[in-house]
């Protein structure tokens, strides 16, 4: 599964990079109307849905579905799919950004309706960089590059607001309040990988060598000799991405290759993890923080 996970990591990193490119454009632009820009919004209507970038104005809400996929891209209508052809000729399939956008817009409309807010919801697909090539069937959905988004927003605005400044602010605050932080499924569960197949040990933050050893108050890297007092913290955070909690003292010692149960107990307490169950079988869970 290593290559599969590696490609998945590359895809996630590329997608995040695309969103950052749009953020950069919007951060440097001053809109003439009251505007709120919210990133990585996760809400619940009839089901959970996620919005890459949400632009709120007094007249409309614009949902931006950001894509950053290298290669020659082709969007098909039946079935709805995004095909990517690499330079080597390899073809890969992805969910259709148009279908994703339509579904997200509908769910956000439902969310607004439930709050008695009458605000049109519009959408566009954003290709992160001009180097991306795309062929697509005829569609009314705008497909734009980040640099065009500010002009697109202004072209849609007619100076006939449906929400007052106070109402728009209240809407933005409601979205932030109801935002649900992203809690990914553990990798071992998603890809059916047995816990014993994962390498254990603490990773060196300097050279990424796995297998730092605890000497006194320091973690020491066997490769570059780097010393660090908090290297175990990243290993603990990694555990929550790999496995299902709660994380017990015994499991933490196994995964981080720690011998002292007292040190492990204090390390878990220092990371603001939430304790669950009685003292004898105590475990810890990680509370996911909001990102907006």
Backbone bond lengths (Angstrom), bond angles and torsions (degrees), N, CA, C in turn:
res aa  C-N    CA-C-N  psi(-1)  N-CA   C-N-CA  omega(-1)  CA-C   N-CA-C  phi
1 X - - - 1.459 - - 1.524 112.69 -
2 X 1.328 117.37 -4.38 1.466 119.61 -173.13 1.531 112.14 -58.42
3 X 1.344 116.80 -48.70 1.461 120.03 -178.02 1.531 111.09 -64.67
4 X 1.330 116.66 -37.03 1.469 120.19 177.59 1.520 110.76 -61.67
5 X 1.320 116.30 -46.27 1.467 120.98 179.49 1.530 111.10 -66.24
6 X 1.310 116.36 -37.51 1.455 120.49 179.55 1.525 110.95 -63.41
7 X 1.340 116.58 -44.50 1.458 120.56 178.75 1.521 111.30 -66.29
8 X 1.337 116.59 -36.38 1.457 120.47 177.87 1.524 110.68 -64.13
9 X 1.328 116.32 -40.92 1.464 120.84 178.37 1.525 110.89 -63.79
10 X 1.329 116.87 -41.30 1.466 121.59 178.43 1.532 109.78 -62.33
11 X 1.335 116.41 -41.92 1.459 121.34 -179.31 1.526 111.49 -64.11
12 X 1.328 116.15 -43.34 1.471 120.15 179.78 1.522 110.76 -65.04
13 X 1.330 115.90 -43.00 1.459 120.46 -179.75 1.530 110.53 -63.59
14 X 1.323 116.72 -40.06 1.464 120.70 179.26 1.523 110.48 -65.28
15 X 1.340 116.44 -42.59 1.456 119.97 179.03 1.513 112.09 -62.28
16 X 1.327 116.79 -41.47 1.453 120.92 178.08 1.526 110.42 -65.69
17 X 1.331 116.54 -37.98 1.461 120.39 177.80 1.515 111.62 -63.11
18 X 1.339 116.37 -36.90 1.462 120.18 177.46 1.511 111.80 -64.92
19 X 1.319 116.94 -41.53 1.460 120.86 178.36 1.528 110.72 -65.15
20 X 1.330 116.37 -37.15 1.463 119.99 177.79 1.524 111.75 -64.76
21 X 1.333 116.58 -34.46 1.466 120.08 178.42 1.525 110.56 -64.66
22 X 1.328 117.43 -42.23 1.466 120.87 176.46 1.522 110.22 -66.49
23 X 1.327 117.30 -40.29 1.471 120.80 177.95 1.519 110.42 -58.08
24 X 1.318 115.74 -42.43 1.466 120.22 -178.07 1.524 111.37 -60.97
25 X 1.334 116.57 -41.58 1.464 120.59 179.35 1.529 110.79 -65.46
26 X 1.327 116.15 -45.83 1.467 120.42 -176.30 1.524 112.26 -69.53
27 X 1.327 116.31 -33.90 1.462 119.49 179.71 1.519 111.89 -65.08
28 X 1.307 117.32 -27.87 1.466 121.67 -177.15 1.529 112.74 -96.57
29 X 1.330 116.82 13.19 1.461 119.76 -177.62 1.526 110.20 -122.34
30 X 1.324 115.95 136.60 1.458 122.42 178.79 1.521 109.12 -108.25
31 X 1.336 116.98 111.01 1.463 121.19 179.43 1.525 110.40 -79.35
32 X 1.339 117.59 145.14 1.470 120.32 -179.42 1.528 112.70 -74.79
33 X 1.330 117.31 -17.90 1.461 120.69 179.57 1.532 109.88 -107.18
34 X 1.319 116.58 164.38 1.470 120.55 175.83 1.525 108.40 -61.10
35 X 1.301 116.27 127.80 1.460 120.68 -175.38 1.524 110.55 -142.53
36 X 1.322 115.24 137.05 1.462 121.11 172.63 1.527 108.10 -120.65
37 X 1.326 115.86 133.35 1.467 121.52 179.75 1.524 108.00 -119.00
38 X 1.330 115.85 118.39 1.467 121.65 -177.90 1.521 108.77 -118.21
39 X 1.319 115.81 134.96 1.466 121.40 -176.98 1.525 111.72 -110.50
40 X 1.331 115.76 145.75 1.472 121.98 175.41 1.519 111.95 51.33
41 X 1.323 115.15 52.75 1.464 121.12 -179.48 1.526 110.00 -83.19
42 X 1.322 116.28 131.03 1.469 121.67 175.73 1.525 108.44 -123.67
43 X 1.335 116.13 119.17 1.458 121.64 -178.10 1.519 109.67 -130.11
44 X 1.319 115.34 172.64 1.457 120.67 179.09 1.518 109.60 -128.19
45 X 1.328 115.56 126.67 1.462 122.03 173.27 1.523 106.21 -119.90
46 X 1.323 118.30 -116.29 1.463 119.42 171.34 1.524 109.98 -72.12
47 X 1.335 116.22 -18.03 1.461 123.08 173.45 1.521 108.11 -154.66
48 X 1.314 116.39 170.11 1.454 120.20 177.34 1.527 109.66 -70.60
49 X 1.329 116.75 143.16 1.464 119.89 174.78 1.514 108.88 -146.44
50 X 1.336 114.14 156.29 1.456 120.91 -175.28 1.523 110.00 -127.73
51 X 1.333 115.68 139.30 1.464 121.95 -179.70 1.522 108.63 -119.24
52 X 1.327 116.56 124.59 1.467 120.02 179.27 1.526 110.64 -61.79
53 X 1.330 116.09 -58.09 1.471 122.18 178.28 1.522 108.94 -139.04
54 X 1.324 116.04 128.31 1.467 122.03 179.83 1.523 108.80 -117.74
55 X 1.328 116.04 122.13 1.460 121.50 178.98 1.525 107.81 -109.28
56 X 1.331 116.03 116.78 1.463 121.49 -179.68 1.519 110.37 -103.43
57 X 1.321 116.40 130.31 1.459 122.63 174.16 1.532 107.49 -129.24
58 X 1.343 119.17 169.07 1.464 120.95 178.79 1.533 113.00 -65.76
59 X 1.350 118.21 -15.21 1.470 121.45 -176.65 1.520 113.79 -105.22
60 X 1.329 117.68 -28.23 1.463 120.41 -174.08 1.520 110.38 -162.92
61 X 1.309 114.18 165.30 1.468 121.67 170.75 1.522 106.93 -113.55
62 X 1.318 117.02 133.99 1.459 121.94 179.04 1.525 109.37 -115.27
63 X 1.330 115.37 121.26 1.460 121.63 178.01 1.525 108.72 -98.09
64 X 1.316 116.25 125.26 1.467 121.80 179.02 1.515 109.50 -106.39
65 X 1.318 116.85 116.63 1.467 123.17 175.90 1.523 106.88 -95.96
66 X 1.333 117.03 107.74 1.455 122.24 -171.99 1.525 110.80 -93.74
67 X 1.335 116.20 132.14 1.459 121.74 178.24 1.527 109.79 -127.01
68 X 1.320 115.03 133.57 1.457 121.26 176.24 1.518 107.96 -135.73
69 X 1.324 115.87 82.98 1.461 121.96 -177.16 1.531 108.15 -124.93
70 X 1.320 116.29 121.93 1.461 120.55 -177.84 1.521 110.41 -75.79
71 X 1.321 115.49 151.98 1.459 120.92 177.91 1.518 111.81 110.28
72 X 1.313 115.45 -176.55 1.465 121.21 177.62 1.530 108.19 -87.80
73 X 1.323 116.15 122.10 1.458 121.53 -172.82 1.517 111.15 -106.48
74 X 1.319 114.96 145.08 1.456 120.98 178.14 1.529 108.89 -141.43
75 X 1.325 116.67 125.31 1.462 121.31 178.97 1.520 108.95 -102.44
76 X 1.328 116.29 124.31 1.462 121.19 179.59 1.527 109.89 -104.45
77 X 1.339 115.66 154.23 1.469 120.93 -177.75 1.519 111.88 -93.76
78 X 1.329 117.08 -37.33 1.465 120.49 -176.90 1.534 109.49 -139.46
79 X 1.326 117.44 101.02 1.464 126.33 1.81 1.527 111.75 -79.12
80 X 1.346 116.84 156.96 1.468 119.32 178.40 1.515 111.02 -68.37
81 X 1.316 116.19 113.21 1.462 119.85 -173.56 1.523 110.01 -158.16
82 X 1.320 115.30 153.33 1.457 121.83 172.59 1.529 107.75 -110.68
83 X 1.329 115.95 121.74 1.463 120.89 179.60 1.521 109.50 -106.04
84 X 1.323 115.63 137.44 1.463 120.87 178.21 1.523 108.71 -119.47
85 X 1.334 115.81 127.62 1.459 121.26 176.98 1.519 108.02 -113.18
86 X 1.334 116.21 118.32 1.452 120.53 -179.51 1.527 109.97 -82.16
87 X 1.331 115.67 172.19 1.468 120.49 179.90 1.522 111.38 -62.33
88 X 1.325 116.47 -26.94 1.466 120.17 179.29 1.527 112.20 -81.27
89 X 1.345 116.43 -5.35 1.458 120.01 179.47 1.517 114.52 94.30
90 X 1.316 117.30 1.19 1.462 120.57 -179.92 1.529 109.97 -73.40
91 X 1.336 116.14 134.63 1.461 121.48 -179.07 1.527 109.63 -108.32
92 X 1.329 116.07 129.57 1.464 121.79 177.67 1.522 109.06 -126.26
93 X 1.319 116.72 146.22 1.453 121.41 -179.72 1.522 111.85 -108.92
94 X 1.330 116.43 143.10 1.459 123.54 178.11 1.529 108.64 -135.56
95 X 1.332 117.55 161.30 1.466 119.32 174.98 1.526 110.85 -60.14
96 X 1.309 116.46 145.47 1.460 121.14 -179.68 1.523 110.41 -67.19
97 X 1.337 118.15 126.46 1.469 119.76 178.08 1.523 111.71 -65.18
98 X 1.345 116.78 -29.13 1.470 119.52 178.69 1.519 110.81 -69.09
99 X 1.329 116.84 -42.80 1.461 120.42 177.95 1.522 110.36 -66.31
100 X 1.326 116.98 -40.93 1.462 120.85 177.20 1.522 110.72 -60.34
101 X 1.326 116.08 -45.33 1.461 121.30 -178.08 1.521 110.99 -64.45
102 X 1.335 117.48 -44.60 1.463 121.30 179.40 1.526 111.04 -59.60
103 X 1.308 116.12 -43.71 1.465 121.25 -179.88 1.528 110.80 -65.18
104 X 1.332 117.01 -43.62 1.461 121.11 -179.09 1.522 111.20 -64.88
105 X 1.332 116.95 -42.74 1.464 121.10 178.54 1.533 110.95 -60.42
106 X 1.333 116.08 -42.95 1.459 120.13 -179.67 1.524 111.23 -64.33
107 X 1.314 116.77 -42.49 1.458 120.60 -179.47 1.524 111.50 -67.01
108 X 1.328 116.75 -37.24 1.470 119.13 177.88 1.531 110.30 -70.89
109 X 1.318 117.96 -36.50 1.468 120.74 174.48 1.528 110.44 -59.35
110 X 1.336 115.93 -43.55 1.466 120.03 177.57 1.521 111.00 -62.05
111 X 1.321 116.30 -39.67 1.466 120.96 179.33 1.524 110.23 -62.63
112 X 1.330 117.06 -42.93 1.464 121.39 178.77 1.527 111.38 -67.01
113 X 1.328 116.46 -41.73 1.463 121.07 -179.41 1.521 111.03 -60.93
114 X 1.320 115.79 -40.00 1.471 120.13 179.74 1.523 111.44 -62.79
115 X 1.330 117.35 -21.08 1.456 122.07 179.72 1.534 111.33 -104.39
116 X 1.338 115.37 11.29 1.475 121.70 179.27 1.525 112.14 57.82
117 X 1.321 115.38 39.43 1.465 120.62 177.75 1.522 108.08 -109.07
118 X 1.318 115.77 120.82 1.463 121.69 -179.16 1.520 109.29 -98.72
119 X 1.327 115.61 94.48 1.455 120.96 -178.89 1.518 108.90 -142.21
120 X 1.330 118.91 120.41 1.467 120.62 178.71 1.530 111.63 -58.96
121 X 1.331 115.17 141.25 1.466 120.89 178.46 1.523 108.34 -112.39
122 X 1.316 116.05 117.77 1.462 122.59 179.78 1.525 108.67 -110.49
123 X 1.309 116.23 165.78 1.459 119.47 -178.80 1.514 112.59 -145.50
124 X 1.306 116.04 158.73 1.466 121.86 173.94 1.527 108.23 -153.29
125 X 1.317 114.95 151.83 1.456 121.65 174.09 1.521 107.71 -97.49
126 X 1.316 116.77 131.13 1.461 121.39 -177.70 1.519 109.23 -113.01
127 X 1.317 116.59 118.73 1.471 122.11 173.10 1.522 107.04 -88.00
128 X 1.317 116.73 120.85 1.457 121.26 -168.95 1.528 114.08 -57.21
129 X 1.348 116.80 -38.49 1.466 119.41 -174.72 1.523 110.38 -135.21
130 X 1.353 117.38 143.82 1.468 121.11 -179.62 1.522 114.57 -58.86
131 X 1.337 117.98 -19.64 1.467 120.79 -178.88 1.524 112.11 -70.44
132 X 1.349 117.16 -15.45 1.455 119.90 179.34 1.527 109.59 -71.95
133 X 1.347 115.97 131.15 1.462 121.68 -179.72 1.519 108.70 -106.59
134 X 1.332 115.24 135.03 1.460 119.12 -174.08 1.521 110.99 -139.29
135 X 1.328 116.58 130.92 1.459 121.74 169.38 1.517 107.08 -114.26
136 X 1.344 116.64 138.98 1.454 119.59 -171.40 1.526 109.81 -150.27
137 X 1.333 115.59 152.34 1.461 119.51 174.60 1.526 108.98 -71.77
138 X 1.314 116.90 167.16 1.453 121.31 -178.10 1.521 110.55 -63.36
139 X 1.326 116.26 125.93 1.456 121.05 -178.28 1.523 109.84 -147.40
140 X 1.324 116.07 153.99 1.462 120.90 177.84 1.523 111.99 -91.03
141 X 1.331 116.43 -4.33 1.466 119.86 -179.49 1.532 109.45 -76.78
142 X 1.327 118.36 123.96 1.468 120.23 178.11 1.524 111.42 -64.71
143 X 1.329 115.86 135.29 1.462 121.86 175.10 1.524 105.98 -120.09
144 X 1.335 116.37 112.48 1.448 121.77 -166.53 1.528 111.63 -129.61
145 X 1.332 115.54 163.76 1.451 122.00 170.28 1.532 107.98 -97.26
146 X 1.327 118.49 156.17 1.473 120.99 -176.69 1.520 114.84 -51.19
147 X 1.319 116.94 -40.32 1.467 119.84 -176.32 1.527 112.88 -63.68
148 X 1.351 117.02 -19.52 1.465 121.22 -178.17 1.527 111.82 -89.63
149 X 1.328 118.42 -16.83 1.463 121.54 -173.77 1.534 113.11 -56.92
150 X 1.338 120.22 -47.42 1.470 118.37 179.10 1.531 112.96 -57.48
151 X 1.328 117.51 -42.28 1.469 120.81 178.52 1.528 110.53 -64.79
152 X 1.333 115.88 -38.57 1.462 120.42 179.67 1.529 110.70 -63.19
153 X 1.320 116.93 -43.54 1.466 120.95 178.74 1.525 110.33 -61.42
154 X 1.322 116.85 -44.30 1.467 120.24 -179.07 1.524 111.61 -67.17
155 X 1.327 117.04 -33.87 1.463 119.76 179.86 1.530 111.77 -68.25
156 X 1.335 117.41 -26.20 1.461 121.77 -179.64 1.524 111.97 -82.91
157 X 1.305 116.65 -20.45 1.468 120.53 -174.25 1.528 110.96 -82.88
158 X 1.334 117.18 130.67 1.475 122.49 -177.14 1.517 113.16 -116.70
159 X 1.335 116.77 7.20 1.462 122.40 -179.27 1.534 112.38 61.86
160 X 1.334 115.48 36.14 1.460 121.58 174.35 1.534 108.08 -125.61
161 X 1.326 116.43 74.74 1.465 121.20 -172.47 1.525 113.33 -63.99
162 X 1.306 115.25 141.65 1.464 122.21 174.82 1.524 111.15 -99.03
163 X 1.335 115.70 -20.69 1.459 120.94 178.80 1.522 109.49 -122.73
164 X 1.329 115.89 142.32 1.461 120.29 174.56 1.524 108.87 -74.99
165 X 1.316 116.32 170.01 1.461 120.89 178.15 1.524 110.90 -58.44
166 X 1.331 115.60 -40.96 1.470 120.30 179.95 1.528 111.01 -67.88
167 X 1.326 117.07 -40.86 1.466 120.56 179.81 1.524 111.27 -66.62
168 X 1.322 116.53 -37.94 1.469 120.23 178.55 1.524 110.26 -66.17
169 X 1.311 116.39 -42.02 1.459 120.49 177.68 1.527 110.71 -63.00
170 X 1.338 116.05 -41.27 1.462 120.73 179.37 1.531 110.86 -63.51
171 X 1.338 116.53 -38.44 1.464 120.96 178.03 1.519 110.32 -63.87
172 X 1.316 117.19 -46.50 1.466 120.78 179.63 1.524 110.73 -60.46
173 X 1.325 115.97 -41.18 1.463 120.16 179.78 1.530 111.35 -66.24
174 X 1.338 116.81 -36.89 1.467 120.77 178.52 1.524 111.10 -65.04
175 X 1.329 115.79 -39.88 1.468 120.12 179.08 1.518 110.19 -64.18
176 X 1.338 116.20 -45.11 1.464 120.31 179.37 1.526 110.08 -62.23
177 X 1.331 116.59 -41.02 1.463 120.99 -178.39 1.525 111.90 -65.52
178 X 1.334 116.31 -39.22 1.467 120.05 -176.38 1.523 113.26 -91.92
179 X 1.323 116.37 0.08 1.463 120.51 177.09 1.519 110.06 -57.45
180 X 1.311 116.58 133.22 1.456 121.75 177.99 1.523 109.09 -107.28
181 X 1.315 115.87 121.28 1.464 119.20 -177.59 1.526 110.24 -64.96
182 X 1.310 114.49 147.91 1.463 121.00 -176.23 1.525 110.34 -76.61
183 X 1.309 116.19 124.63 1.466 121.42 177.33 1.527 108.31 -119.95
184 X 1.319 118.27 95.88 1.466 120.76 -176.36 1.520 112.21 -67.41
185 X 1.312 115.97 148.72 1.458 119.95 174.01 1.529 109.17 -67.58
186 X 1.333 117.47 143.32 1.469 120.00 179.74 1.530 111.27 -58.04
187 X 1.318 116.16 141.89 1.460 121.55 -177.50 1.523 111.55 -61.17
188 X 1.325 116.82 -38.43 1.466 119.52 -178.80 1.518 111.27 -62.90
189 X 1.337 116.57 -33.89 1.466 121.21 179.30 1.522 111.16 -77.51
190 X 1.322 115.78 -46.56 1.466 121.18 -177.39 1.526 111.82 -60.43
191 X 1.322 117.00 -40.71 1.462 121.04 -174.94 1.530 113.22 -108.65
192 X 1.329 116.19 10.74 1.479 121.80 176.89 1.524 112.09 51.80
193 X 1.323 115.41 52.28 1.459 121.29 178.23 1.526 108.50 -106.20
194 X 1.308 116.92 132.47 1.463 120.84 -178.68 1.531 110.08 -73.49
195 X 1.343 116.68 141.95 1.475 120.61 179.69 1.528 113.45 -52.44
196 X 1.339 117.55 -35.31 1.466 120.34 -177.70 1.531 112.51 -68.52
197 X 1.337 117.10 -14.62 1.465 120.24 -178.63 1.531 112.75 -85.19
198 X 1.341 117.01 -6.12 1.458 120.14 177.26 1.524 110.10 -91.99
199 X 1.313 116.59 136.50 1.460 120.65 175.30 1.520 109.89 -67.85
200 X 1.318 116.81 145.45 1.459 121.45 179.71 1.523 110.04 -108.03
201 X 1.325 115.87 170.16 1.457 120.65 178.40 1.519 111.56 115.90
202 X 1.322 115.03 168.93 1.466 122.86 -179.05 1.519 109.49 -98.02
203 X 1.319 115.56 133.42 1.463 123.25 -176.29 1.528 110.71 -85.08
204 X 1.320 117.29 137.78 1.468 120.86 176.81 1.529 109.66 -74.05
205 X 1.328 118.83 123.77 1.465 120.67 -179.45 1.523 113.46 -69.79
206 X 1.335 117.12 -12.73 1.466 119.99 -178.08 1.516 112.63 -94.56
207 X 1.345 117.63 -47.33 1.471 120.05 -175.97 1.524 113.05 -118.82
208 X 1.339 116.88 1.10 1.471 122.99 177.07 1.526 114.75 67.11
209 X 1.317 117.42 15.85 1.461 120.30 175.26 1.529 109.16 -72.59
210 X 1.318 115.83 134.29 1.454 120.53 179.37 1.530 109.89 -89.87
211 X 1.345 116.60 133.62 1.454 119.02 176.31 1.513 114.53 117.67
212 X 1.346 117.56 34.67 1.464 119.69 175.43 1.533 108.87 -65.00
213 X 1.319 116.41 147.98 1.454 121.13 -179.80 1.520 110.19 -111.73
214 X 1.338 115.86 145.96 1.463 121.68 -178.77 1.520 108.99 -87.66
215 X 1.344 116.19 117.71 1.449 122.65 178.22 1.525 108.32 -128.35
216 X 1.350 115.05 103.30 1.460 119.33 -175.07 1.513 109.80 66.63
217 X 1.328 117.97 -128.56 1.460 121.35 179.75 1.531 112.32 -89.71
218 X 1.328 117.41 -3.20 1.463 120.84 -175.34 1.526 112.16 -108.15
219 X 1.350 114.14 149.35 1.456 122.46 164.62 1.523 105.92 -95.15
220 X 1.325 116.86 130.17 1.466 120.79 -175.82 1.529 108.98 -118.40
221 X 1.334 115.63 129.42 1.464 120.76 179.43 1.523 110.39 -80.75
222 X 1.337 118.70 129.05 1.466 121.49 179.87 1.515 113.05 -72.56
223 X 1.330 116.91 -13.20 1.464 120.74 -176.22 1.523 112.34 -96.17
224 X 1.359 116.48 -53.88 1.473 119.70 -175.85 1.525 112.74 -109.22
225 X 1.340 116.36 -2.18 1.464 123.01 178.45 1.534 113.01 67.93
226 X 1.324 116.25 16.11 1.469 119.52 177.31 1.522 109.73 -65.09
227 X 1.348 116.65 140.76 1.454 121.76 179.54 1.524 110.27 -115.91
228 X 1.331 115.60 138.75 1.463 120.74 -176.18 1.528 108.49 -152.83
229 X 1.321 116.39 142.52 1.467 119.67 -179.89 1.523 113.12 -93.41
230 X 1.331 117.86 -14.28 1.472 120.63 -173.21 1.527 113.17 -120.88
231 X 1.316 119.05 16.69 1.468 121.40 -175.71 1.526 111.86 -60.63
232 X 1.329 117.36 -29.56 1.462 120.92 -178.27 1.527 112.94 -65.42
233 X 1.326 116.73 -22.89 1.464 119.78 -175.79 1.527 112.01 -63.94
234 X 1.333 117.01 -40.31 1.460 119.45 178.81 1.524 110.77 -67.63
235 X 1.321 117.20 -35.88 1.467 120.42 177.76 1.528 110.45 -62.68
236 X 1.327 116.37 -39.78 1.474 120.52 178.76 1.521 110.40 -65.76
237 X 1.329 117.16 -42.38 1.468 120.55 177.29 1.525 110.44 -63.53
238 X 1.330 116.78 -38.01 1.463 121.02 177.42 1.527 110.64 -62.15
239 X 1.333 116.38 -37.93 1.468 120.20 -178.66 1.530 110.51 -56.94
240 X 1.328 116.97 -41.45 1.464 120.37 -178.23 1.531 112.32 -68.95
241 X 1.333 116.93 -22.66 1.466 120.11 175.01 1.526 111.41 -80.98
242 X 1.324 115.45 -26.40 1.461 119.96 -175.74 1.522 113.43 -90.38
243 X 1.328 116.84 -37.56 1.465 120.37 -170.65 1.526 111.81 -128.57
244 X 1.317 114.47 166.19 1.454 120.75 175.29 1.521 109.38 -85.35
245 X 1.344 115.76 137.19 1.455 121.17 179.27 1.506 111.67 -80.79
246 X 1.332 117.52 -177.94 1.458 126.93 1.67 1.540 112.41 -75.97
247 X 1.343 114.28 158.36 1.454 121.31 178.66 1.529 108.96 -93.65
248 X 1.314 117.38 118.02 1.463 121.58 179.77 1.514 110.66 -91.11
249 X 1.319 115.25 167.26 1.462 121.09 177.97 1.527 110.39 -60.92
250 X 1.332 116.57 -44.67 1.467 120.25 -179.40 1.521 112.03 -62.49
251 X 1.334 116.12 -43.81 1.463 120.11 -179.14 1.522 111.05 -67.40
252 X 1.318 116.47 -37.86 1.469 120.12 178.26 1.524 110.61 -63.28
253 X 1.341 116.21 -41.67 1.472 120.11 178.95 1.530 110.74 -65.21
254 X 1.336 115.74 -38.89 1.471 119.14 178.85 1.524 110.58 -64.19
255 X 1.316 116.19 -47.47 1.458 120.06 -173.84 1.530 111.89 -71.00
256 X 1.334 116.50 -40.24 1.467 120.15 -178.40 1.525 112.90 -90.43
257 X 1.338 116.21 -4.80 1.466 121.99 -177.78 1.529 110.68 58.06
258 X 1.340 114.16 51.95 1.463 122.68 177.42 1.527 107.83 -104.84
259 X 1.324 116.89 139.76 1.455 120.84 -177.91 1.528 112.92 -97.37
260 X 1.326 118.05 -25.81 1.462 121.98 -173.89 1.529 111.34 -95.29
261 X 1.330 117.06 116.97 1.470 120.88 -179.60 1.521 111.52 -69.76
262 X 1.332 118.21 -31.60 1.463 121.20 179.93 1.526 110.91 -68.06
263 X 1.337 115.42 -42.93 1.473 118.78 176.82 1.526 110.01 -61.55
264 X 1.339 116.79 -42.29 1.468 121.54 -179.03 1.518 110.50 -62.70
265 X 1.335 117.15 -43.73 1.460 121.00 179.24 1.527 110.51 -59.18
266 X 1.330 116.51 -46.33 1.458 120.21 -179.03 1.525 111.18 -67.39
267 X 1.327 115.88 -37.28 1.473 119.93 179.19 1.527 110.56 -62.44
268 X 1.328 117.39 -42.00 1.462 121.53 179.58 1.524 110.62 -67.04
269 X 1.326 117.46 -40.67 1.463 121.22 179.20 1.527 111.10 -65.53
270 X 1.323 117.78 -35.73 1.467 121.81 -177.56 1.523 113.16 -71.69
271 X 1.334 117.46 -12.74 1.461 120.24 -176.91 1.531 112.95 -96.80
272 X 1.325 116.55 12.19 1.468 121.49 177.28 1.526 112.56 57.32
273 X 1.308 116.08 34.91 1.456 120.70 174.48 1.522 108.78 -81.11
274 X 1.313 116.39 157.00 1.463 120.57 -177.81 1.527 110.13 -94.11
275 X 1.344 118.05 119.57 1.472 120.11 179.09 1.525 111.41 -74.94
276 X 1.317 117.13 141.90 1.463 122.40 176.63 1.521 108.65 -134.34
277 X 1.312 115.62 155.36 1.462 124.43 -179.86 1.533 111.73 71.14
278 X 1.334 114.37 171.53 1.461 121.32 -177.54 1.527 110.95 -68.19
279 X 1.328 114.83 166.57 1.465 120.70 -174.75 1.522 112.76 -56.10
280 X 1.341 117.11 -42.26 1.456 120.58 -175.42 1.526 112.24 -63.47
281 X 1.331 116.22 -39.70 1.466 120.79 -178.55 1.528 112.18 -112.28
282 X 1.313 115.26 29.38 1.465 119.37 -172.58 1.523 111.88 -63.21
283 X 1.317 113.75 138.07 1.452 121.13 173.47 1.516 108.86 -130.48
284 X 1.318 117.25 175.04 1.460 121.92 -177.42 1.520 109.61 -132.83
285 X 1.316 116.12 140.94 1.456 121.92 175.72 1.514 109.47 -119.73
286 X 1.305 115.56 156.54 1.462 121.30 -177.93 1.519 108.87 -101.94
287 X 1.326 115.82 126.16 1.451 120.75 175.88 1.522 107.43 -86.40
288 X 1.337 116.58 119.97 1.468 120.72 -178.75 1.519 109.93 -74.04
289 X 1.320 115.47 130.84 1.455 120.47 -179.50 1.514 110.52 -88.28
290 X 1.316 115.45 154.25 1.460 120.66 -179.43 1.515 110.50 -75.14
291 X 1.327 114.97 145.48 1.467 121.51 177.55 1.526 107.38 -128.40
292 X 1.311 115.47 118.56 1.465 117.31 -177.64 1.521 109.31 -149.84
